[in-house]
Amino acid sequence: MVRTLVFLLLITNISFAQKTDTLSIPAKADSITKVVVDSAKKLNLVNRILKTDTSKRQNFISRVFKADSAKKANPARKALIRSLILPGWGQATNKEYWVMPIVYAAAAGGVYTFWFTNYRYQYYKGYLEKIVKDKETSVMIEQLSGIWNKPTGKTIGPFTRTQVEPVVNSFRRYRDLTVIMFAVGWTLQAVQANVSAHLKTFDMSDDISLKFEPSVQPTAFGSAVGASVVLKF
C-alpha cells in the first residue's frame, strides 16, 4: 500500500512538473516576442527620424550650396564687385575691352583735375596765410604757367585779402567737386559693367514680345475704345 502511494505521488509530481514547464515556455516566448516587436518598432522610429533629419539636412545643404554657386556664377555680380575694386576690371570681365580706354581716360582726367585744383588751392592759400599772419595789407603773387603750374618768375599785384580769399575758396570748391565727380564716375562705371553683364544673359528669344492691341472697356457711361499693351514672356 505504501509503495503504491509513493508511486502515485511520484507520477503526480512528474506530470505537474511537465505541465508547469509546458505552461512557462509559451509565457517566456510571448515576453521575448513582445521585446523583439518593441525593439523593432523603436528601431523603425529611430530610422525614420534619422532619415527625416538626414533628408532635411541634405536639402538645407543643397540649397545653401546652390545659392552660393548661383552667386558665384552670377556674371553681373562678379562684374559689379570687380569694377568697384578696380575701374575697368568689370569691363574686362564682360570682354568689353573698348570701354576700358574710356574708363581710364576719365579716371586720368579726374586725377589730373584734382592735382591741378589742389595745387593752386595750396599755392594761393600760402599767400592768404601770409597776409593774415604777417598782418600785411597786400601781397605780390608770382604767376603760374599753364597746365603744369610752374612758376614763371613774374609777379603781379598787389592783391589784398579780399581779392585773394575768393580765389582760395574757389579752388578749394573745385578740388572738392573733383573728388565728388571722381566717386560718381567710379560708381557709374561699376553700374555700366553690371548692366552690361545683365544684358548679356537677358533672354531675347521670340517668346518675349510687346504688342499694342485695341481694346474695349465697359464704363459707367458705356463702352470706351482704347489700346492695351500686352507683354508676353
Secondary structure, 3 states (H helix, E strand, C coil): CHHHHHHHHHHHHHHHHHHHHHHHHHHHHHHHHHHHHHHHHHHHHHHHHHHHHHHHHHHHHHHHHHHHHHHHHCHHHHHHHHHHHCCCHHHHHCCCCCCHHHHHHHHHHHHHHHHHHHHHHHHHHHHHHHHHHHCCCEEEEEEEEHHHCEEEEEEEEEEEHHHHHHHHHHHHHHHHHHHHHHHHHHHHHHHHHHHHHHHHCCCCCCCCEEEEEEEEEEECCEEEEEEEEEEEC
